[in-house]
């Protein structure tokens, strides 16, 4: 337990550093890295064989890795797509097709303007954003624990998709401060390729 708040403070400090670093990347370079990440992601065997893929909608104000071209390519490949929406503080899956209307939540992230819940029982691949990742596959998110609870809920239901983070390589660190509920990923796609943990 983090009784004195040390882990929480370390995470908050690291979030600030990683966010500042990500926002400082010039748009031209970020665009190049986004294209490289998309190419690696679309060649991933777990993606090519997946039937149902859950993929986040990019939060552009926070300079997240752009997923729009990937979503468009997956639709052409006739993949079933779902995206996150938040209900009562937890992530759920909404059916999605590129071009569907979006709204910006009070927190600032995009989600479907009108949504129908997706069947999560056949999720093959879940692609998540992050602020940092470490050598053991742990991710640092925005501090609300929503993806950790999402993965835990899927696991309790017997649903075990490949858990993939997408990130710029410069967001890597040796070891993240961890809480007991932090859920590791199976891999990270970055502009130079993939790191696998399983």
C-alpha positions as CSV (number, residue, x, y, z in Angstrom):
1,X,0.0,0.0,0.0
2,X,1.1,3.5,-0.7
3,X,0.2,4.8,2.7
4,X,2.4,7.9,2.6
5,X,1.5,8.8,-1.0
6,X,5.1,8.2,-2.3
7,X,4.1,6.2,-5.3
8,X,1.3,8.6,-6.2
9,X,3.7,11.5,-6.1
10,X,6.3,9.7,-8.2
11,X,3.7,8.9,-10.8
12,X,2.4,12.5,-10.8
13,X,5.9,13.8,-11.3
14,X,6.6,11.4,-14.1
15,X,3.3,12.2,-15.8
16,X,4.2,15.9,-15.9
17,X,7.7,15.2,-17.3
18,X,6.4,12.7,-20.0
19,X,3.5,15.0,-21.0
20,X,5.8,18.0,-21.4
21,X,8.2,15.9,-23.4
22,X,5.4,14.6,-25.7
23,X,3.9,18.1,-26.2
24,X,7.3,19.5,-27.1
25,X,7.7,17.2,-30.2
26,X,7.5,19.2,-33.4
27,X,4.3,18.5,-35.4
28,X,6.4,17.4,-38.5
29,X,8.4,14.8,-36.4
30,X,5.2,13.6,-34.6
31,X,3.5,13.1,-38.0
32,X,6.5,11.0,-39.2
33,X,6.5,8.9,-36.0
34,X,2.7,8.4,-36.2
35,X,3.0,7.1,-39.7
36,X,5.8,4.7,-38.6
37,X,3.7,3.5,-35.6
38,X,0.7,2.9,-37.8
39,X,2.7,0.9,-40.3
40,X,4.1,-1.3,-37.5
41,X,0.7,-1.7,-36.0
42,X,-1.0,-2.7,-39.2
43,X,1.6,-5.4,-39.9
44,X,1.2,-6.9,-36.4
45,X,0.3,-10.6,-36.6
46,X,-2.2,-10.2,-33.7
47,X,-3.9,-7.4,-35.5
48,X,-4.0,-9.3,-38.9
49,X,-5.7,-12.3,-37.3
50,X,-8.0,-10.3,-34.9
51,X,-11.7,-10.2,-35.6
52,X,-12.7,-7.7,-33.0
53,X,-10.3,-4.8,-32.1
54,X,-10.8,-2.2,-29.3
55,X,-8.8,0.9,-30.2
56,X,-8.8,4.3,-28.5
57,X,-9.7,7.6,-30.2
58,X,-6.7,10.0,-30.1
59,X,-6.8,12.9,-27.7
60,X,-5.1,15.4,-30.0
61,X,-4.8,18.2,-27.4
62,X,-2.5,15.8,-25.4
63,X,-0.5,14.8,-28.5
64,X,-1.5,11.1,-28.2
65,X,-0.3,8.8,-31.0
66,X,-2.8,9.3,-33.8
67,X,-5.1,6.3,-34.4
68,X,-7.4,7.8,-37.1
69,X,-5.5,6.3,-40.0
70,X,-5.3,3.0,-38.3
71,X,-9.1,2.9,-37.7
72,X,-9.7,3.8,-41.3
73,X,-7.4,1.0,-42.5
74,X,-9.0,-1.5,-40.1
75,X,-12.5,-0.6,-41.5
76,X,-11.2,-1.3,-45.0
77,X,-9.9,-4.7,-43.7
78,X,-13.5,-5.4,-42.4
79,X,-12.4,-5.7,-38.8
80,X,-15.0,-5.3,-36.2
81,X,-14.1,-2.1,-34.2
82,X,-15.0,-0.8,-30.8
83,X,-13.7,2.3,-29.0
84,X,-13.8,3.3,-25.4
85,X,-16.5,5.3,-23.7
86,X,-16.6,6.1,-20.0
87,X,-19.7,5.2,-17.9
88,X,-19.6,5.8,-14.2
89,X,-15.8,6.2,-14.2
90,X,-15.2,2.9,-16.1
91,X,-14.3,2.1,-19.7
92,X,-16.8,0.3,-21.8
93,X,-16.7,-0.6,-25.5
94,X,-18.8,1.1,-28.1
95,X,-19.2,-0.2,-31.6
96,X,-17.5,2.1,-34.1
97,X,-17.0,2.9,-37.7
98,X,-14.8,5.7,-39.0
99,X,-17.0,8.7,-39.8
100,X,-19.3,8.1,-36.8
101,X,-20.1,11.3,-35.0
102,X,-18.0,12.1,-32.0
103,X,-18.4,14.4,-29.0
104,X,-15.8,15.8,-26.6
105,X,-16.4,14.9,-23.0
106,X,-16.1,17.4,-20.2
107,X,-12.7,15.9,-19.5
108,X,-11.7,16.7,-23.1
109,X,-11.3,13.2,-24.7
110,X,-13.4,12.1,-27.7
111,X,-16.0,9.4,-27.6
112,X,-19.0,8.4,-29.9
113,X,-21.8,11.0,-29.8
114,X,-24.3,8.1,-30.0
115,X,-23.1,4.7,-29.0
116,X,-24.2,1.1,-28.9
117,X,-22.3,-1.2,-26.6
118,X,-20.1,-3.7,-28.2
119,X,-20.0,-7.4,-27.2
120,X,-16.6,-7.6,-25.4
121,X,-16.7,-11.4,-25.1
122,X,-14.7,-11.8,-28.4
123,X,-12.2,-9.0,-28.1
124,X,-8.9,-10.2,-29.7
125,X,-6.8,-7.0,-29.4
126,X,-7.0,-3.9,-27.2
127,X,-4.9,-0.9,-28.1
128,X,-4.3,1.7,-25.4
129,X,-2.6,5.1,-25.1
130,X,0.0,5.8,-22.4
131,X,2.3,8.4,-21.1
132,X,5.2,6.1,-20.3
133,X,6.1,2.4,-20.3
134,X,8.8,0.3,-18.7
135,X,11.0,-2.7,-19.3
136,X,8.4,-5.1,-17.8
137,X,5.4,-3.9,-19.8
138,X,3.8,-1.7,-17.3
139,X,2.2,1.6,-18.5
140,X,1.7,5.0,-16.9
141,X,-1.6,6.4,-17.9
142,X,-3.4,9.6,-16.8
143,X,-4.0,8.5,-13.2
144,X,-7.6,7.3,-13.1
145,X,-6.9,3.6,-13.4
146,X,-9.6,3.1,-16.0
147,X,-7.7,0.8,-18.3
148,X,-6.4,-1.3,-15.3
149,X,-10.0,-1.8,-14.2
150,X,-11.1,-2.5,-17.8
151,X,-8.4,-5.3,-18.2
152,X,-9.3,-6.7,-14.8
153,X,-13.0,-6.8,-15.7
154,X,-12.3,-8.6,-19.0
155,X,-10.0,-11.1,-17.3
156,X,-12.6,-11.9,-14.7
157,X,-15.0,-12.6,-17.5
158,X,-12.5,-14.9,-19.2
159,X,-11.7,-12.5,-22.0
160,X,-8.0,-12.3,-22.6
161,X,-7.2,-10.1,-25.6
162,X,-3.7,-9.1,-26.6
163,X,-3.0,-5.9,-24.6
164,X,-1.0,-3.4,-26.7
165,X,0.2,0.0,-25.9
166,X,1.2,2.6,-28.6
167,X,3.8,5.1,-27.7
168,X,6.8,7.2,-28.9
169,X,10.0,5.4,-28.0
170,X,11.2,8.4,-26.0
171,X,8.5,7.8,-23.5
172,X,10.2,4.6,-22.3
173,X,11.7,4.4,-18.8
174,X,13.6,1.6,-17.0
175,X,11.0,1.0,-14.2
176,X,7.7,2.7,-13.3
177,X,6.5,3.3,-9.8
178,X,3.8,0.6,-9.4
179,X,0.6,0.2,-7.4
180,X,-0.8,-3.3,-6.7
181,X,-3.6,-2.8,-9.3
182,X,-1.4,-1.9,-12.2
183,X,-1.9,-4.3,-15.1
184,X,1.0,-5.0,-17.5
185,X,0.7,-5.0,-21.3
186,X,1.7,-7.8,-23.7
187,X,3.5,-5.4,-26.1
188,X,4.3,-1.9,-27.1
189,X,4.4,-0.5,-30.6
190,X,6.6,2.5,-31.2
191,X,8.1,4.2,-34.2
192,X,11.0,1.7,-34.4
193,X,8.9,-1.5,-34.1
194,X,7.5,-3.6,-31.3
195,X,8.6,-4.7,-27.8
196,X,7.0,-7.9,-26.7
197,X,6.6,-8.9,-23.0
198,X,4.9,-12.3,-23.4
